[in-house]
Structures are given as structure tokens and as C-alpha cells.
């Protein structure tokens, strides 16, 4: 049994984050703590944070912001009180000047007093709703990470940040595509409806069996590849913008919040100006 499969018990987000912090979990988080919102992560020095905030606001499909932490603060006080953004993700990526420098299990020794952390909605958060609606989710069935691809869809630039949109893909039976669109369209806090359905070539993906991030998953006869905007898009922007340092989650290794999926929109509305 894989670690991903073993992790799908009914642990609370707090319990799961404790396991991550104790280095007891290093796998992707698809299917973990289902029913709770997961989040992508982007951390930047304060001097670039405003550019990134504008970039996210101009590109809400791939970058729907759940919470912005105060400069130097590692605690997501609204979405996961008591958590530590430096230790509570299974795996981090460190980009320097547009190059992926390393992956690591915590970033405590890299932390700076001027770091601003952005938590961004993740499509793992709508997968329980898909399953509840009878729509299969192949990568969960197989215990794999979701496949993600860099597309030819260009994001709207802001300051130093620009680059292509990244998408995640799920093979959906033809008869269930409309239902998948309906279910996810109601969840725009976690990317909403798909950005593309069908031919991968139409968005610049030349080989569906070779994702840029994550794991490949088979597409069966009668299934259609469906593509959602993905919160790995800021990592593509980091490669293009080349900030001095940018720290992110490793694709598929998300932060688990205390916010239930069905309450996420109300949660974000309640924060109001804190997110703007």
C-alpha cells in the first residue's frame, strides 16, 4: 500500500499537518483530508509581493487567493490558526533568479522577516464534490499525483510577473463532462470551471503522456481530457520573472487548511479587504 493510500484516513487537518511537521508524510496530498480546502503556496520578499498580488488579481482562474500572511508571519491565522507555513507542507521548492535550486521538507532556515506568503486555491479541493457527484477522479484511484501541463495560454502580466498558465488534467467519461463542469463552476475559489475540454494540442500540449509536473494518468476509451487552471502557474511565472528568491509548494504537495470546501467562498468573503 502506498503512502498516498495510507494517508486517506479521516485525520483532521491539524492532525495531518502534525504528521507533515514530524516528517511522517512526504507524498502528494491528493485525496488527503477530503472535505477540507487545500492550498498552493507562493512566498516572496515584500518588495515583489505587490507585483504578485496584482498578477494574482489579474489571473483569478489559476491564482485565486485564499489568504495573504503579514510580512514575516509564518502562521495562516485565518485559514489554519496554529499552523506554520515553514514546516507544514510535505515538500517545498526554492527558486532563485528563475532557476529551481532545490526541493526540501521545510524552509525554517531560509525564512526572512520580509517574506509575504500567499495561499492560493487548489483543485484538489473540488475533487470530493466530483466524487460525490459520481464523477471519477483517476489519479486518486491510482494513488498518483495529478498531471499538470504548461500551456500556450498566456497570463495577464503584472510588474515583473508574466508567463503561461499551468493546467491540471482529469480524464472524464464523455457522459459526465457536463456534470464535472457544473460541479466545479460553482467553486471558483478553487479554479472554477475548466479552461479547456478535449484536444490537448489546442492549448499547446504536445504529449499528454508526459506532464510537466505530477504523474501521467491513462485516458480510457470514451473519456475526454478536461483541463482546469492550476495553482502551479506562479511557478511558471517565477521561471519567467526570475525574482531573487521565490519559495513555493512542490506541485501536488499542498497545504491543508482548516476551512471546509463548502465554506470556502463564505470564508473568503468574510476576510473581505484582508485579501485585497
PyMOL commands that set and color helices and strands:
alter all, ss='L'
color gray80, all
select helices_A, chain A and resi 3-6+13-21+46-58+108-110+123-132+138-142+174-185+188-190+200-203+233-241+261-275
alter helices_A, ss='H'
color red, helices_A
select strands_A, chain A and resi 36-45+65-68+92-96+99-104+115-121+147-154+164-173+196-197+223-229+246-249+255-260
alter strands_A, ss='S'
color yellow, strands_A
deselect
rebuild
show_as cartoon
